[in-house]
Amino acid sequence: MENLTEERILDALRKVQDPELHRDIVSLGMVKNLAVANRDVSFTVELTTPACPLRETIDADCKKALSQIGGIDSVQINFGAQVRGSKAGAGQTDLLPTVKNVVLVAAGKGGVGKSTVAANLAVALKMHGAATGLLDADIYGPSVPIIMGVKGEPKQIDVDGSRKIEPTMAHGLPVMSIGFFLDPDQALIWRGPMLGKALHQLMADVHWGDLDYLVVDMPPGTGDVQITFSQQLKVSGALLVATPQEVALADVVRAKSMFDKVMIPIVGIVENMSYFVCDGCGKKHEIFSRGGAQRVAERFKIPYLGEIPITPSLREGGDKGVPSLIQDPKSEVSQSFLAIAAKLAGQLSIVSEQAKKTQGLKIVSS
């Protein structure tokens, strides 16, 4: 019988592929701390995100591959995570160097629940174990302070000799919004240059710290704010939010076209208000039709990340400043957000891996 060696173990593990990246876990550098003691084997698999939805698949595949080697008494597999990042777009400088992934949550029109989705996805990513922040870039209609239950102007702090704005903490997340600095009873009447300056400050003058993900709630449509983001900020990708009816989906197509032109990849699409479950009979009612976002995803080969039901608790949580995931993490809508967040993290890992093969994309590592 051949001696057990690290080389033999690694050769066996080269047969195990990351189900999302479609490369073996050894060449991806995911196998860490390999130890062989007599007939016992232990190692750590370093996932590309703590939100990885395929941990059990990788665990089973590793054990199956090692079962082909004779002479092993026990296999101990530990799991860790090291989020990888990529940033693309037309922006020439990285205004957020300590943030690995910047995700724009966008919609082609208003009224589709984009801000609610952005806030709950940020909370979901944190619940999965990732360092996450939330930026409200909806300049004309900042609603994140209400949804997250925070108010008041943030403090300024000294960071390495520079004055920075400290994000407000809400439910364990650093949160920043233009709404913290505005009179809630006054309309904001700004044109392009003022918008650009405000957005630059929200990005460059805020002390975000080290983050795996920064979720950005974008304004609806394809106007000045979106253009400013593409010009000033390198981002990892955009997540599109839609409701099922055709009139909303037409706007999604236009939003996709805009992001394509500014070289920001679409990492997924989510269908909000997909259905309503009746309290009395338990029947699903498709109020705005259903499946429209998935059809758009299939048409344009965009990853479809899931659907979110209509539920009174989602509205009530937003009004109270307590996201659904905080007030009832086991509810159906909360589980939807957790599943979508895991898929989103997986898609961002894919973007990061693809970026390594594409000239001109900046890879963020630590």
N, C-alpha and C positions, 0 to 999 in steps of 0.2 A: 504494500500500500504506500502510495506517495505521501511524503510529508505535507502537512498543511502549511502553506506559506501565504503571505500577503499577496504575492503575485497570482497564486491560484484563485484566491478569493476575488481579487479585482477582475481577473479574466472572466469569472462566472458572472460577476455583477455587470459586466459590459453588455450582457444580454438583456438587462433591465432598462427599459426606456421610460423617460418621463412622458406620461400620456399626453401632455399638452405640448411640450417642446419637441417631441419625436426625436430625441437623441438619448444616448445611453447616459446613465447617471454618473458614470466614471468620467467620461470626457467632459461632462458639464461641471465637474468639480464638486459634485454633491455628496460624495462619500468622504467622510472625515473620521479621524480618530480610530482608524482600523487597528484592531488588536487581535492576535491569535495566541491563545494560551493553551498548550496541549491540544485538546480536541474541542475547545470552546472558542467561538468567534463573536466579536462585538464590534459595532461601528455605529456611527451617526450618519443619518441622511439629512443633509441640510437643504430643506425645501426652499423654493424661490419666493415663498410668501407664507406667513403663518396661517393665511386664509385658504391654503391649498385644499381643494375639495377632493383630491385623489390620494390622500395619504394612505388610506387602507389598501388601495390598489397597488401602490408602490411597495408597501410592506409585504403584501402577499406575493408579488412578483419577485422580490428579493429572496424570500424564503424558498420559493419554488426553484429559483436559479441555484441557490446554494444546496438544495436537496440533491442536486445532480452530482455533488462532490461527496465521495465516500469519506468516512472517518470523522464527521462532525457530530459531536454530542449535543451541542446547544448553540443557538444563534440569538444574540440579543441586539435588537435594532432600536436605537434611540432616534428621536426626530427633533431637529432644530429648524431654524428658518433664518435666512439672510435675504431680505428683499433686494432685488436687483432693479435698476432703474434705467430709463432711457428718456431722452427729451429730443423732440423734433420741432419743426416749424421754421418760419422765416426769421424768427428773432435772432439777432446777432450776438446777444449776451445772455448769460444765465443770471437772472435777477434773484433766483432762489437756489443758490448752490448747495444748501444744506437739506434740500427736499429732493428725494429720489424720484418721485413720480408726481406729476401735476395732472389731475384729471378734470376736464371741463364737463360739467353736466349741463346740457343744452337742449333747447327745443325750438322748433321752427315757429311756434306761436305760443301765446300766453294761455293760462288756464288749464294746463295739462298736469299740474302738480309737480313741476320740476324742482322747486325749492324743497318741498316735502321729501321728494326722492333723494335729493342731494344730502339733506341733513341726516336722514335715516341711514343712508349708505355710509356716511362718514362714521356714524355711531357703530354700524355693523362691522366696518373694517377694524375699528378699535376693539370691539368685542372679540374679533378673531385674533387679536394680539398684535396688531400693527400700530405703530406710532402714526397718528392721523390728525390732520387739522382741517378746518372748514373755513373757506373764504367766500363771503357774499359779495359777488361782483355785479349784482343786479342794481346798478346805480340808481335807476329811476324808481324801482320798487323793491327796496331791501326788506325782505321778510324773515331772513334767518334769525335776527334778534328775537322776534316773536316766537318763532318755531322752537328755538333753543332756550327761550326763557331768560334772556339776559338783556341788560340795558346799562346805560351810563358810559361816559367817554373813557376809553382805556388810558392807562398810565403810560408815561414815558420813562424809560430806564436807560442806564448807561451800559453799553456793550462794547468793550474794547476801545473806550474813548469816544464812541459815537452815540448819539441819542437815537434810540429806537422806540417804537411803539410796542408795548407788550400786549399780546392777544388776551382777550377775556376768556376765562375758562368756563365751560358749560358742559356738564355731564362728562367731565374728564377730557374734553376736547378743547384745544386752543381755537378760538373763533374770532374772526375779524369781519367787520361790515362797515360800509360807509354810513349805514344807519345809526351807528354809535355817535356820529359827529353831526347829525342833522336834526333840525327841529321836526318832529313827526307831524306837525300840523301845517308845514309849509311845503309847497311844491318845489322840486329841484329843477331849475331852468338853466341847464349847462349845455354848451355846444362842444364840438369835438376837442379843442385844445384843453379845456377844463377837465373833460372826461379823462383824457389821456394822462394829465398830471395826477388826478386823483387815483387812477388805477396804478400808476407807477409807484405812488406812495404806499398803497395797500400791499404792493409786492415787495418793493425794495426797502422800505422804511419800517417794516414789521419784523420783529425778532421771533421767527417761527421756530427756531431751534432745529434739531435733527428730526426729520419726519420721513416715514416711508411713503406716505400718501398725503397730498393736499387736494381735497375735493373742492372744486370751485363752482359755485352756483352762478351760472351765466344768466344775463337777461335774455328774454325771448327774442327770436328774430335773427337777422343777419346784418346788424348795423355797426355803429362806430365802436362799441365796446368789443365786439368780436374781432374787428379789424385791428384795434389797438392791441388786444391780447396776442394776436398772431404776429404782430410787428415787434412787440416788446418782450414777449415771454416765450421761452422754449417749454413745450408741454409734452406729456407722454401720450395723450390721446383724448378724444371726446366721447362721452356717453350720451346718446340721444334718448330723450324721453318722449313718448307719444301716447295718445289715446287711440282706441281702435277705429274710430270712424274715418271715412275717406277724406273729409275736409282737413282733418289734423294730419293725416299721413302725407298729403300733398306738401305741407309745410316741412315735414321731415326730409323729404327729398330735396327741397331747396337748401335746408340746413346742411345736409350731407355735401351738396355741391359746393357750398361755401368753404367747408372745412377741407375738401379736396383741393381747392384752389390755393389755400394757404398752407398746404402740406402738413396738416394735422390729421393723423390717422383716426378713424372711427373704431373704437375698441368694443362697441356693442350698442344695442338698442333695447330699451325696456318698454313694455306696454303697461301703462298705469290705468287705473279705473277699468280693469279688464272684465270684472264681473262683480255682482253683489249676491251674497248669500242671505236668503230670507231667514230671519230669526224664528219664524213660526214653522215653516215647512222644511227648511234646510236646502231648498232648491236654489241652484245658481241661476241668476238672472243676468243676461248679457245686455245691459242697458244701452251701451254704446257700440253694440256688435262685439266681436271678439276675433282675435287672430290677425288683425290688420297689420300690426307691427311686425309680426313674424313673417307675413308675406313680403313686406318691404325688405326685411332682413335677408330673406331667401333671394329676392330679386337682385339685390346689390351685393350679395355675399358678405353681409355684415353679421357678426356673431349676435345671435338672439339670446339674451341673458335671462329672460323670464318675464313673468307677469305679476302685477300687484292688484289685489282686489280693492273694491270700494268698501270701506268699513267706517262706521261712525267713530270708532276709537282713534282712527288715524286723524280725523278732523279735530276731535276733542283734544288729542295730545298736542296737536299743533297750536290750538288756541290757548292751551294751558302752559305751553313752553316745555312740554315733556314728550319727546319723541316716543312713538309706539314701542320701540325696542327697549326703552327704559321702563315704561309703565307696565308692559306685559310682554316680556321677551319670548314667551311660549305661544303667543297667538299666531294665527295663520298668516297675518300680514307681516308680523315680525320675522317669522321663519322665511317668508318670501324675500325680505330684505337681506337676511343672512345668506341665503343661497345665492342671490344676485351678487352680493359683495364678494363672495368666494369666486364666482365665475369672472367677475371683473378683475380681481387680483390675478387670476390665471391668465386672462387676456393680456394684462400689462406685462406679465412675465414673458409671454410670447413676443410682444412688441420689443421688449428688451433684448431677447435673443436674436430677433430679426435685425435689430439695429446694429448688432456687432458685424453683420455681413454687409451692411449698407454704408457706403462712404458718405460722410457728412453728418451722421447722427452722433450725438454726444452720449457716451455711456457713463452713467454715474455709478460709482462703486465705493465701497468703504472697507 
